[in-house]
Amino acid sequence: MSMGTNKILAAVLRSDFTHLIAGEAVRGSNAFEVINPASGAAFALCPSASRSELDTAVSAARAAAPAWSARSYEERRALIGELAATLAAHQDTLAELLTREQGKPIAQARDEIVRAGTLAAGMAQIPINDELLAEDAQRHIVLRYAPLGVVGIITPWNAPISLATAPMAAALYTGNTVVLKPSPYAPLVTLKYGELLGKIFPAGVVNVLGGGDELGAWMSAHPHIDKIAFTGSVATGKQVMAAAAGTLKRITLELGGNDAAIILEDADPQAIAAKLFFAATVNSGQVCMAIKRIYAHESIYEPLCAALAEQARRAVVGDGLDPATQLGPIQNKRQYQRVLGLIDDARRRGARILAGGHALKGAGYFIAPTIVCDIEEDAALVREEQFGPVLPVMKYRDIEDAIGRANDTRYGLSGSVWGSDLARASRVAAQLQVGTAWVNQHRSLAARVPFGGAKESGIGRHYGELGLKGNMEPRVLSILK
């Protein structure tokens, strides 16, 4: 391809995206292409921040921190409320861009945007109070919480607005300033979000930078960033943790999951199939806390497999901008090829594929929703996080065996138990080695309820008082009277 042709192609790509640095829109000197996963073709250019631009953003955040932390919780709460209202007011334009670069159905994109604001506003209602530890004739000891300073936030491509807003709102409400970096696979809606944030918060309080993996590495090791909040894969989370160790900065890591759902013998397969299927395949399975594997009692195994397969065959797969679409594409080519490889591996091992099991014809990264039964426990599709619209279903006879198999994983994000006897289902759920165990539901979040992973699924929590205090330094004031 000639240089002239490259210039023509670049000219037709959307390029109205900028960093937000110190309250100013910065176009930057470098850019990279962003792909629409429904077509497999580039449709826009994203600015790529340099190390010097990162340094400028961090310096701006650090300069803004004293005045921002001096504001009252009430003042900061009001601005986070304005953030929530702004997201709701701009949901249509943001959702269209989110779907175009990420692939999810437009209705789900709108829901992500509005719900992100609702959860942010909810977190800003949680009081952070001093804790009196001792009070007697001789001593007065109190535990206080102070902001850390500058929080760096690195987000993935599967839910860019939601997974940016939660840690950002927590950091801002607790008095920190922010430098935010979205995934290079889906960065554009976050940059447009940054334009809106720049109109709400004082200059330097929020900074938003586009860039590749090297930008995340620079942030993780940056001596003037006090905490990194990272959401993404286990492998990258370990790299972030290693880089952050150089300055002993605080970290919150929400990493991958391999969530198991245990279906008890008193569950009704027809009644729960749609809920299970949605919890497994929403956003085409590209959700850290989606159901990734099911263990069904042998008495209901075949009926459940059949009901799930019927859900898969009925699902409408297509471009997320089409209102009829229920499942969009896989977000990027690398992940698309990985998911197809996991399906092929399961097929070679003799697994029974009841629905799907193949790529869809045409442009884009589309995979038919797939239900896999009679699969070996050591298959990669069972052992690893597939992050696609593929659900393995396995049978069990003894509940202790099911619990043991559900827990036999390096992951520990969340899980669920389904059955009519709530007391029994709750006892089983309490034995799951996860950060969150649900009963007769999956993927339920609330502003006041902390969420995060056990084992290699993460460190720390988002949401709730616990999540907020992860952005603060506990300080003891001890007075001898």
C-alpha positions in Angstrom: 0.0 0.0 0.0 1.4 3.4 -1.0 2.0 6.3 1.4 -0.6 8.2 -0.6 -3.2 5.5 0.1 -2.4 5.5 3.8 -3.0 9.2 3.9 -6.4 8.8 2.2 -7.4 6.1 4.6 -6.3 8.2 7.6 -8.4 11.1 6.3 -11.6 9.1 6.3 -11.1 7.8 9.9 -12.8 9.7 12.7 -10.2 11.7 14.5 -12.0 14.0 16.9 -10.5 12.5 20.0 -8.2 14.1 22.6 -6.5 13.5 25.9 -7.7 15.4 28.9 -4.6 16.8 30.7 -4.8 19.5 33.3 -8.3 20.5 32.2 -7.2 20.9 28.5 -8.0 18.9 25.4 -4.6 17.7 24.0 -4.5 16.1 20.6 -1.0 14.7 20.9 1.4 13.9 18.0 0.9 10.1 17.7 -2.2 8.0 17.1 -3.3 4.4 16.4 -6.3 2.9 14.7 -9.3 1.6 16.5 -11.2 -1.4 15.0 -15.0 -1.9 14.8 -15.3 -5.6 15.7 -18.6 -5.9 13.8 -16.7 -5.2 10.5 -13.1 -6.0 11.4 -12.1 -2.6 9.9 -10.6 0.6 11.4 -13.1 3.4 11.8 -11.2 5.9 14.0 -7.8 7.2 15.3 -7.0 7.4 19.0 -4.3 9.7 20.3 -1.4 7.9 21.9 0.1 9.6 24.9 3.9 10.0 25.2 5.8 9.6 28.5 6.1 13.4 28.7 2.4 13.8 28.4 1.9 11.2 31.2 4.3 13.2 33.3 2.3 16.4 32.7 -0.9 14.7 33.6 0.5 13.2 36.8 2.0 16.6 37.7 -1.4 18.3 37.1 -3.1 15.7 39.3 -0.6 16.1 42.0 -0.9 19.9 41.9 -4.7 19.7 42.1 -4.7 17.2 45.0 -4.4 19.5 48.0 -7.3 21.7 47.1 -9.5 18.7 46.0 -8.8 16.8 49.2 -9.6 19.9 51.3 -13.1 19.9 49.9 -15.8 18.4 52.1 -17.4 15.0 51.3 -20.6 16.9 50.6 -18.9 19.0 47.9 -17.3 16.0 46.3 -20.5 14.1 46.5 -22.3 16.9 44.6 -19.9 16.7 41.7 -20.1 12.9 41.5 -23.9 13.4 41.4 -23.3 15.7 38.5 -21.2 13.1 36.8 -24.0 10.6 37.1 -26.5 13.1 35.7 -24.1 13.8 32.8 -23.8 10.2 31.9 -27.6 9.8 31.8 -27.9 12.9 29.7 -25.3 11.8 27.1 -26.1 8.1 27.2 -27.2 7.9 23.5 -24.1 9.5 22.0 -21.8 7.6 24.3 -23.6 4.3 23.8 -23.3 4.6 20.0 -19.6 5.0 20.2 -19.2 2.3 22.9 -21.0 -0.2 20.7 -19.1 0.8 17.6 -15.7 0.2 19.2 -16.6 -2.6 21.7 -19.4 -4.5 19.9 -22.0 -5.0 22.7 -25.7 -4.4 21.8 -26.7 -0.8 21.9 -29.3 -1.4 24.7 -26.6 -3.0 26.9 -24.3 -0.1 26.1 -26.9 2.4 27.3 -27.5 0.3 30.4 -23.8 0.2 31.2 -23.5 4.0 31.0 -26.5 4.8 33.1 -25.8 2.1 35.7 -22.2 3.3 36.0 -23.5 6.7 37.1 -26.1 5.3 39.4 -23.5 3.2 41.2 -21.1 6.1 41.4 -23.7 8.3 43.0 -24.6 5.5 45.4 -21.0 5.1 46.5 -20.8 8.9 47.2 -23.6 8.4 49.8 -21.5 6.2 52.0 -20.1 8.0 55.0 -16.5 7.7 55.9 -16.1 8.4 59.6 -13.3 8.5 62.1 -13.3 5.4 64.3 -12.8 5.8 68.1 -10.5 3.0 69.3 -10.0 4.0 72.9 -11.4 6.6 75.2 -10.6 6.6 79.0 -9.1 8.7 81.7 -5.6 8.4 80.1 -6.0 7.9 76.4 -7.9 9.1 73.4 -7.1 7.0 70.3 -8.9 7.5 67.0 -8.4 6.0 63.5 -8.8 8.4 60.6 -8.7 8.0 56.9 -6.8 10.3 54.5 -6.6 10.3 50.7 -3.6 8.6 49.1 -3.0 11.4 46.6 -2.9 10.4 42.9 -4.7 7.3 41.7 -3.9 5.8 38.4 -6.8 3.8 36.8 -6.2 1.3 34.0 -9.3 -0.3 32.4 -10.1 -3.1 30.0 -12.0 -3.2 26.8 -15.1 -5.2 27.8 -17.0 -2.5 29.8 -15.0 0.7 29.5 -17.4 3.2 31.1 -18.5 1.0 34.0 -15.0 -0.2 34.9 -13.6 3.3 34.7 -16.4 5.0 36.7 -16.4 2.7 39.7 -12.7 3.2 40.7 -12.8 6.8 39.6 -15.8 7.7 41.7 -14.3 6.0 44.7 -11.0 7.7 44.3 -12.6 11.2 43.8 -15.1 10.9 46.6 -12.4 10.0 49.1 -10.3 13.0 48.1 -7.8 11.7 45.5 -7.1 13.0 42.0 -7.1 10.6 39.0 -5.1 9.7 35.9 -7.2 7.3 33.8 -6.1 5.1 30.9 -8.5 2.9 28.9 -7.6 -0.2 26.9 -6.2 0.5 23.4 -8.8 -1.9 22.0 -11.8 0.3 23.1 -10.4 3.7 24.2 -12.7 6.2 22.4 -15.8 6.3 24.5 -13.5 6.9 27.6 -11.8 9.9 25.8 -15.3 11.3 25.0 -16.2 10.7 28.6 -13.1 12.7 29.6 -14.4 15.7 27.7 -17.5 15.6 29.8 -15.5 15.1 33.0 -13.4 18.1 32.2 -16.5 20.3 32.4 -17.4 19.0 35.8 -14.2 18.8 37.8 -11.5 21.4 38.4 -8.5 21.3 36.1 -6.1 18.4 37.0 -8.5 16.5 39.2 -9.3 14.1 36.4 -6.9 13.4 33.6 -7.7 10.9 30.7 -5.0 9.6 28.4 -5.2 7.2 25.4 -2.4 4.9 24.7 -1.0 1.4 24.4 0.3 -1.1 26.8 3.5 0.8 27.4 1.4 3.7 28.9 0.0 1.3 31.5 3.5 0.1 32.3 4.7 3.7 32.8 1.8 4.4 35.1 2.3 1.3 37.2 5.9 2.3 37.8 5.5 6.1 38.0 7.0 7.4 41.2 4.3 10.1 41.6 1.3 7.9 41.3 0.3 6.6 44.7 -2.1 3.8 43.8 -3.0 1.8 40.7 -6.5 0.4 40.2 -6.3 -2.2 37.5 -9.0 -4.3 35.9 -8.0 -6.9 33.4 -6.3 -10.3 33.0 -4.5 -12.2 35.7 -1.2 -12.1 33.6 -1.3 -8.3 33.2 -2.4 -7.8 36.8 0.8 -9.6 37.9 2.9 -7.3 35.7 1.1 -4.3 37.2 1.8 -5.6 40.7 5.4 -6.2 40.0 5.9 -2.7 38.5 4.0 -1.1 41.4 6.3 -2.8 43.9 9.2 -0.5 42.9 7.5 2.4 44.8 5.3 0.3 47.1 2.3 2.0 45.7 -1.1 0.7 46.8 -3.0 -1.5 44.3 -6.5 -2.7 43.7 -6.6 -5.6 41.2 -9.9 -6.9 39.7 -8.7 -9.8 37.5 -10.1 -12.7 35.6 -12.8 -15.2 36.8 -13.9 -18.7 36.0 -17.2 -18.5 37.8 -19.0 -21.8 38.4 -22.8 -22.2 38.8 -23.9 -25.2 40.7 -27.4 -26.4 39.9 -29.1 -28.4 42.6 -31.5 -31.3 41.8 -34.5 -29.3 43.0 -34.0 -26.5 40.4 -36.3 -26.3 37.4 -34.2 -26.3 34.2 -36.9 -24.6 32.1 -37.4 -21.9 34.7 -33.7 -21.0 35.1 -32.3 -21.7 31.6 -32.8 -18.1 30.3 -31.2 -16.6 33.4 -28.2 -18.9 33.2 -27.8 -18.3 29.5 -27.9 -14.5 29.9 -25.5 -14.6 32.9 -23.0 -16.6 30.8 -23.3 -14.9 27.4 -24.2 -11.2 28.1 -21.7 -9.0 26.2 -20.9 -12.3 24.3 -19.5 -13.8 27.5 -16.9 -11.0 27.8 -17.6 -10.3 31.4 -15.2 -11.1 34.3 -18.0 -12.3 36.5 -20.1 -14.1 33.8 -20.9 -17.8 34.4 -18.0 -19.7 32.8 -19.0 -23.3 33.7 -22.0 -25.1 35.0 -22.2 -28.2 37.3 -25.7 -29.7 37.1 -27.0 -32.6 39.1 -27.3 -35.7 37.0 -31.1 -35.9 37.5 -31.6 -32.6 35.6 -28.4 -32.6 33.5 -29.9 -33.5 30.1 -33.0 -31.3 30.4 -30.8 -28.3 31.4 -28.4 -28.9 28.5 -31.3 -29.1 26.1 -32.9 -25.9 27.5 -29.6 -24.0 27.3 -29.1 -25.2 23.7 -32.5 -23.9 22.8 -31.6 -20.5 24.3 -28.4 -20.5 22.2 -30.2 -21.4 19.0 -32.8 -18.6 19.5 -30.3 -15.9 20.3 -29.9 -13.1 17.7 -26.3 -12.5 16.9 -25.3 -9.4 14.9 -24.0 -5.8 14.8 -24.7 -4.2 18.1 -26.0 -1.1 16.4 -29.0 -3.2 15.2 -31.7 -2.9 17.9 -32.6 -6.6 17.3 -29.2 -7.9 18.2 -28.8 -9.8 21.5 -25.2 -10.9 21.2 -22.6 -8.8 19.4 -19.1 -9.8 18.2 -16.0 -10.7 20.1 -14.2 -7.4 20.7 -10.9 -8.2 18.9 -9.4 -10.6 16.5 -6.9 -12.1 19.0 -9.7 -13.0 21.5 -11.9 -14.3 18.6 -9.2 -16.7 17.5 -8.6 -17.8 21.1 -12.2 -18.6 21.7 -12.5 -20.6 18.5 -9.4 -22.5 19.5 -11.0 -23.5 22.8 -14.0 -24.7 21.0 -11.9 -26.8 18.6 -9.9 -28.2 21.5 -13.1 -29.3 23.2 -14.4 -30.9 20.0 -11.1 -32.8 19.6 -11.5 -34.1 23.1 -14.9 -35.6 22.3 -17.1 -33.1 23.9 -20.7 -32.9 22.8 -21.6 -29.5 21.2 -25.3 -29.0 21.3 -25.5 -25.6 19.8 -23.1 -23.3 18.0 -19.5 -24.3 17.9 -18.5 -22.2 14.9 -17.7 -18.8 13.6 -20.4 -17.0 11.7 -19.9 -16.1 8.0 -19.1 -12.6 6.9 -17.0 -9.7 8.2 -16.4 -9.2 11.9 -15.6 -11.4 14.9 -18.8 -13.2 15.4 -19.1 -16.6 17.1 -22.4 -18.6 17.4 -23.4 -19.0 21.0 -22.1 -22.4 22.0 -23.3 -25.0 24.6 -20.8 -27.8 25.3 -21.7 -30.9 27.3 -19.9 -34.1 28.3 -16.6 -32.3 28.4 -13.6 -33.4 30.4 -12.8 -31.5 33.6 -9.2 -30.8 32.5 -10.2 -29.3 29.1 -8.9 -25.8 28.6 -12.5 -24.6 28.1 -13.2 -25.6 31.7 -9.9 -24.7 33.3 -9.4 -21.3 31.8 -11.5 -18.1 31.4 -12.9 -18.4 27.9 -14.3 -14.8 27.7 -16.6 -15.7 24.9 -20.2 -17.0 24.2 -19.2 -20.6 25.1 -20.6 -22.4 28.1 -19.4 -25.9 29.2 -22.0 -27.9 31.3 -20.9 -30.8 33.4 -22.8 -33.3 35.6 -22.3 -34.3 39.2 -23.9 -36.9 41.5 -22.6 -35.8 45.0 -22.8 -32.2 46.1 -19.4 -32.4 47.8 -17.9 -33.4 44.5 -19.5 -30.4 42.8 -18.2 -28.0 45.4 -14.8 -29.5 45.2 -14.7 -29.2 41.4 -16.1 -25.7 41.5 -13.3 -24.7 43.9 -10.5 -26.5 42.0 -9.3 -23.4 40.2 -6.8 -20.6 40.6 -9.6 -18.2 40.1 -12.0 -17.0 42.8 -14.0 -14.0 41.6 -17.6 -15.1 42.1 -20.0 -18.0 41.7 -23.6 -19.0 42.2 -25.9 -21.8 43.4 -29.4 -22.4 42.0 -32.2 -24.4 43.8 -35.6 -24.3 45.4 -34.4 -25.0 49.0 -32.9 -21.6 49.8 -31.4 -22.8 53.1 -29.6 -25.7 51.4 -28.5 -23.5 48.4 -27.1 -20.9 50.8 -25.1 -23.5 52.7 -23.6 -24.7 49.4 -22.9 -21.1 48.3 -21.1 -20.4 51.5 -18.5 -23.1 50.7 -17.5 -21.5 47.4 -14.0 -20.0 47.6 -14.9 -16.7 45.9 -15.2 -13.0 46.6 -19.0 -13.1 46.0 -21.4 -16.1 46.1 -24.9 -15.6 44.8 -28.0 -17.8 45.3 -30.5 -18.0 42.4 -28.8 -15.0 40.7 -25.5 -14.0 39.1 -23.8 -10.7 38.3 -25.6 -8.6 40.9 -23.8 -5.5 42.0 -24.7 -2.7 44.4 -23.0 0.5 45.5 -22.8 -0.5 49.1 -21.7 -4.1 48.6 -18.0 -4.6 48.1 -16.9 -6.7 45.1 -13.6 -8.3 44.2 -11.8 -11.6 43.9 -10.2 -14.3 46.0 -7.1 -16.3 44.9 -5.7 -15.0 41.6 -8.9 -13.1 40.8 -7.6 -10.0 42.5 -6.6 -8.0 45.5 -8.8 -5.4 47.2 -12.4 -4.5 46.5 -14.5 -2.0 44.6 -17.8 -0.6 45.9 -18.9 -0.4 49.5 -17.1 1.2 52.4 -14.4 -1.4 52.0 -13.8 -0.3 48.4 -13.8 3.4 49.3 -11.2 2.9 52.1 -8.9 1.1 49.6 -8.3 4.6 48.3 -7.3 6.0 51.7 -4.5 5.6 54.2 -5.5 4.7 57.7 -3.9 7.0 60.3 -3.9 6.6 64.0 -4.0 9.6 66.3 -3.1 8.6 69.8 -3.3 11.2 72.6 -2.0 10.7 76.2 -4.2 12.9 78.3 
